[in-house]
Amino acid sequence: MRAFKAILLLVVLGFAGLVGYAYLGDLTPEPAPQSRVIPVPGAGDGN
């Protein structure tokens, strides 16, 4: 019974930690401009 309580406590603490990390963890990437030239075959380049 004591092992069951210990496992249950670890599960509850793990869940609480996961919820706290989801709310407090700042995982948003820094915005950076991105641009690429994509050649399109047969579109012509104006020449």
C-alpha positions as a printed Julia matrix, in Angstrom:
47×3 Matrix{Float64}:
  0.0    0.0     0.0
  2.89   2.33    0.77
  4.39   1.83   -2.73
  1.03   2.6    -4.31
  0.84   5.9    -2.42
  4.39   6.79   -3.49
  3.61   6.08   -7.16
  0.37   8.03   -6.94
  2.22  10.98   -5.39
  4.81  10.91   -8.19
  2.08  10.83  -10.83
  0.27  13.78   -9.24
  3.5   15.79   -8.9
  4.47  14.98  -12.49
  1.09  16.1   -13.76
  1.29  19.32  -11.75
  4.77  19.97  -13.11
  3.6   19.39  -16.67
  0.67  21.78  -16.24
  2.93  24.4   -14.68
  5.44  24.06  -17.5
  2.67  24.42  -20.09
  1.45  27.64  -18.49
  4.78  29.19  -17.53
  7.2   27.82  -20.13
  7.9   30.34  -22.87
  8.6   28.21  -25.92
  7.67  30.73  -28.61
 10.46  31.22  -31.16
 11.87  34.65  -31.89
 10.24  36.07  -35.03
 12.68  36.42  -37.91
 11.98  37.49  -41.49
 12.5   34.76  -44.02
 12.42  34.96  -47.78
 13.5   32.57  -50.52
 13.53  32.79  -54.27
 11.79  29.78  -55.74
 12.45  29.26  -59.45
  9.38  28.18  -61.39
 10.19  26.27  -64.57
  8.57  27.73  -67.67
  7.44  30.94  -65.98
 10.03  33.09  -67.73
 12.04  35.76  -66.01
 11.04  38.72  -68.15
 13.9   38.47  -70.66
